[in-house]
Amino acid sequence: MSKPSAIAVTGSTNIDFVVHVARFARPGETLHVHASSTGLGGKGANQAIAVARLDQDVALAGWTGQDMLAEMARATLAEAGVNTRCLMADATAGTGRAFITINHAGQNQILVDGGANMAHGGQCAAILAPVLDNAAMLMLQMEMDPQLVLAMARTAHGRGIPVMLDPAPVPDTGLPAALYAMASIITPNEIETQALTGITPTDEATSLAAARILHARGTHTVIIKLGHRGVVWSTPAARGFVPPFRVKAIDTVAAGDCFNAGLATALARGADMPEAVRFAAGCGALATTRAGAAEAAPTADEVATLLDAQPG
């Protein structure tokens, strides 16, 4: 019997409408943009394409609408090599949309209309469960109904498939308590860590303090992304820090999704945790050097070049 090799992603598929501005608008203010674009987004689709760019088999489960935006999304996913047999079409809800503003420093503000992504609850997990066939890992995010996320995590956990949870965006009511134990790995950034634990991570010590809270809730591996300050990882038996890569960031929209894709890919290929986190950090760093969401994902060769040029 062959070893499972594919990465399964269950998550959102959006079309992104992106504008670039010198600075963010104040309330009531109108600004001219200096560039705009439209492209594939949604954390599920972004992570799936980022995995595919690393030459790893990947399948995406979720929903689009039945509209022109869905046609655009599906064509982009197919071109990238993502298996979409479990990407369903909702005849009622529209395809999700995100409205992204990026300033001159590469910082972003994002508004999301979830559409079909948010129209299905936990009872629909059975529809998406075939995405787990031949899966070495399941990647989840929170741009779907939290009960559906929990149900998919529980299904994967029951099959012995590791679950990587990107807790973004953190629901106003927090994560379902049972989800922590279902998640083998959780990968919050600074804002998400503060929302989940009450601790704002600014360095290795504060990150590890937050990690201890998440371990106590049942999650085995905690990886806290500190942006330009690097990455802290923790398991019950070990911990470590990966310093930031030196790159010129122009757009941070895809950084977290590419980090998670790199982490899942490296672990699926047998890397140990320090090696996998460093590979993931390289993926995230490279994603900040180009504009866009899915289209910002680096290739495996590009990541290898960066790792060689900046040895840890």
C-alpha positions in Angstrom: 0.0 0.0 0.0 1.5 3.3 -1.1 2.2 6.0 1.5 -0.3 9.0 1.4 1.4 11.8 -0.6 -1.1 14.6 -1.4 -1.9 17.7 0.7 -5.6 18.2 1.2 -6.9 21.7 1.7 -10.4 22.6 2.8 -11.0 26.3 2.7 -12.2 29.4 0.9 -12.1 30.3 -2.7 -12.5 34.0 -3.5 -11.8 36.5 -6.2 -9.7 39.4 -4.9 -10.1 43.0 -5.9 -6.8 44.7 -5.0 -5.9 48.4 -5.0 -2.6 50.0 -4.2 -2.5 53.4 -2.4 0.2 55.6 -1.0 -1.6 55.4 2.4 -4.8 54.1 3.9 -7.8 56.4 3.6 -9.2 58.1 6.7 -13.0 57.8 7.4 -14.9 59.8 4.9 -11.9 60.4 2.7 -11.6 59.6 -1.1 -8.2 58.6 -2.5 -7.0 57.8 -6.0 -5.3 54.4 -6.3 -2.1 54.1 -8.3 -2.7 50.4 -9.4 -5.4 47.8 -9.2 -5.9 44.2 -10.1 -8.3 41.3 -10.0 -7.2 37.7 -9.2 -7.8 34.5 -7.3 -7.8 34.6 -3.6 -9.3 33.0 -0.5 -7.0 31.3 2.1 -8.0 27.9 0.9 -7.3 28.6 -2.8 -4.1 30.6 -2.0 -2.7 27.7 0.1 -3.6 25.1 -2.5 -1.9 27.0 -5.3 1.1 27.7 -3.1 1.5 24.0 -2.4 1.1 23.2 -6.2 3.9 25.7 -7.0 6.2 23.7 -4.8 5.6 20.6 -7.0 3.4 18.9 -4.4 0.2 17.1 -5.2 -2.7 19.0 -3.7 -6.5 18.9 -3.7 -8.9 21.7 -2.7 -12.3 21.2 -1.1 -14.9 23.9 -0.6 -17.5 25.9 -2.5 -17.8 28.5 -5.2 -20.9 30.0 -6.6 -22.2 29.3 -10.1 -21.2 32.6 -11.6 -18.5 34.3 -13.7 -16.2 34.7 -10.7 -16.4 30.9 -10.2 -15.4 30.3 -13.8 -12.3 32.5 -13.3 -11.4 30.8 -10.0 -11.7 27.3 -11.3 -9.7 28.1 -14.4 -6.9 29.5 -12.4 -6.8 26.6 -10.0 -6.8 24.1 -12.9 -4.0 25.9 -14.6 -1.9 25.8 -11.4 -2.4 22.0 -11.2 -4.8 21.9 -8.2 -7.2 19.0 -8.0 -10.7 20.5 -7.7 -12.9 17.4 -7.8 -14.1 18.3 -4.2 -14.6 22.0 -5.0 -18.4 22.2 -5.1 -20.7 24.7 -6.8 -23.5 26.5 -4.9 -26.4 27.4 -7.1 -27.7 30.0 -4.6 -24.7 31.7 -2.9 -22.2 33.7 -5.0 -18.5 33.1 -5.2 -16.6 34.8 -2.3 -15.0 38.1 -2.8 -12.3 40.0 -1.0 -11.5 43.7 -1.2 -7.8 44.4 -0.5 -6.1 47.8 0.0 -2.3 47.8 0.1 -0.2 50.8 1.2 3.3 51.9 0.1 4.9 49.9 3.0 3.3 46.7 1.8 0.8 46.6 4.7 -2.8 45.5 3.9 -6.4 45.9 4.9 -8.8 43.2 3.8 -12.6 43.1 3.7 -14.2 39.7 2.8 -17.7 38.8 1.5 -17.6 35.0 2.2 -20.5 34.1 -0.2 -20.6 30.4 -0.8 -17.6 29.8 1.5 -19.8 30.6 4.5 -23.0 29.0 3.4 -22.4 25.4 4.6 -22.2 24.1 8.2 -20.8 21.1 9.9 -23.4 18.7 8.4 -21.8 19.2 5.0 -18.4 17.8 6.0 -19.3 14.4 4.4 -19.6 16.1 1.0 -16.0 17.3 1.3 -14.5 14.2 3.0 -13.3 12.6 -0.2 -10.6 15.3 -0.4 -8.9 13.3 2.4 -8.3 10.2 0.2 -4.5 9.8 -0.1 -3.9 12.8 2.1 -0.7 13.1 4.1 -2.0 16.3 5.8 -5.2 18.4 5.9 -4.8 22.2 5.9 -7.6 24.3 7.4 -8.4 28.0 7.9 -11.2 29.9 9.4 -12.8 31.5 6.3 -15.6 28.9 6.5 -18.3 28.1 9.1 -16.3 27.1 12.3 -18.5 24.0 12.7 -17.5 22.8 9.2 -13.9 23.4 10.0 -14.3 21.4 13.2 -16.1 18.6 11.5 -13.4 18.3 8.8 -10.7 18.3 11.5 -12.5 15.6 13.4 -12.9 13.5 10.3 -9.2 13.8 9.4 -8.2 13.2 13.0 -10.3 10.0 13.0 -8.4 8.8 10.0 -5.0 9.5 11.5 -4.3 12.4 9.1 -2.4 15.3 10.7 -4.3 18.6 10.7 -2.7 22.0 10.2 -4.9 24.9 11.4 -4.4 28.5 10.2 -6.7 30.3 12.7 -7.3 33.3 10.4 -9.5 35.1 10.7 -10.1 34.3 14.4 -13.9 34.3 14.9 -15.3 36.9 17.3 -16.3 34.0 19.6 -12.9 32.3 19.4 -12.2 28.9 18.0 -14.4 26.0 18.9 -12.8 24.5 22.1 -12.6 21.0 20.6 -10.7 22.2 17.5 -7.5 22.7 19.5 -7.2 19.0 20.2 -8.0 18.1 16.6 -5.3 20.3 15.3 -1.8 18.7 15.2 -0.3 22.1 14.3 -1.6 25.7 14.7 0.1 28.6 12.9 -1.1 32.0 14.2 0.5 35.3 13.5 0.9 38.1 16.1 -2.6 39.4 15.9 -4.2 35.9 15.9 -2.0 34.8 18.8 -3.2 37.8 20.9 -6.8 37.0 20.0 -6.4 33.4 21.0 -4.3 33.7 24.2 -4.4 37.3 25.3 -0.6 37.5 24.9 0.9 39.8 22.2 4.0 38.0 21.0 6.9 40.3 20.4 9.9 38.0 20.9 10.8 34.4 21.6 9.9 34.6 25.3 6.4 36.0 24.8 5.8 33.6 21.9 6.6 30.6 24.0 4.4 31.9 26.8 1.5 32.0 24.3 2.5 28.6 22.9 2.2 27.1 26.4 -1.5 28.2 26.6 -2.2 26.6 23.2 -0.4 23.4 24.2 -2.6 23.3 27.3 -5.7 23.4 25.1 -4.5 20.3 23.3 -2.5 21.4 20.2 0.8 19.5 19.8 2.8 21.9 17.7 2.5 25.7 17.9 4.2 27.9 15.3 3.9 31.6 15.8 4.7 33.9 12.9 6.2 37.2 13.9 6.5 38.8 10.5 9.8 40.6 10.1 10.9 39.3 13.5 11.0 35.7 12.5 9.2 32.5 13.6 9.0 30.7 16.9 8.0 27.0 17.1 7.2 24.9 20.0 6.3 21.2 20.8 6.0 19.6 24.2 9.5 18.2 23.7 11.4 21.0 21.8 11.3 24.6 20.7 13.2 26.8 18.3 13.5 30.2 16.6 14.0 30.9 12.9 15.3 34.4 12.2 13.8 36.4 9.4 15.1 36.3 5.8 16.4 39.6 4.4 14.1 40.5 1.5 12.5 43.7 0.2 8.8 43.3 1.0 6.3 45.0 -1.2 3.1 43.1 -0.4 2.4 40.9 2.6 -1.0 39.5 1.5 0.2 36.0 0.6 2.9 35.6 3.2 1.0 33.6 5.7 -0.6 31.3 3.2 2.7 30.6 1.5 4.3 29.9 4.9 1.7 27.3 5.6 2.0 25.7 2.2 5.7 25.5 2.6 5.4 24.0 6.1 2.9 21.3 4.9 4.9 20.4 1.9 8.2 20.1 3.9 6.6 17.9 6.5 4.8 15.7 4.0 8.2 15.1 2.4 9.7 14.0 5.7 11.5 17.1 6.9 12.0 17.5 10.7 10.4 20.5 12.4 13.4 22.9 12.4 14.0 22.2 8.7 10.3 22.5 7.8 9.8 25.8 9.6 12.8 27.3 7.9 11.6 26.2 4.5 8.2 27.6 5.3 9.7 30.9 6.5 11.5 31.1 3.1 8.3 30.6 1.3 6.6 33.3 3.3 9.5 35.8 2.8 9.6 35.3 -1.0 5.8 35.8 -1.2 6.3 39.4 0.2 8.6 40.3 -2.6 5.8 40.3 -5.3 2.3 41.6 -5.6 -0.9 39.6 -5.3 -2.2 36.6 -3.4 -2.1 33.2 -5.2 0.2 34.6 -7.9 2.8 35.6 -5.3 3.6 32.0 -4.3 7.2 31.0 -5.0 8.5 27.8 -6.7 10.6 25.2 -5.0 13.7 26.3 -6.9 13.2 29.9 -5.8 13.0 28.8 -2.1 16.0 26.6 -2.5 18.0 29.6 -3.9 17.0 31.8 -0.9 17.9 29.1 1.6 21.3 28.7 0.0 21.9 32.4 -0.2 21.0 33.0 3.5 22.0 29.9 5.5 20.4 29.7 8.9 
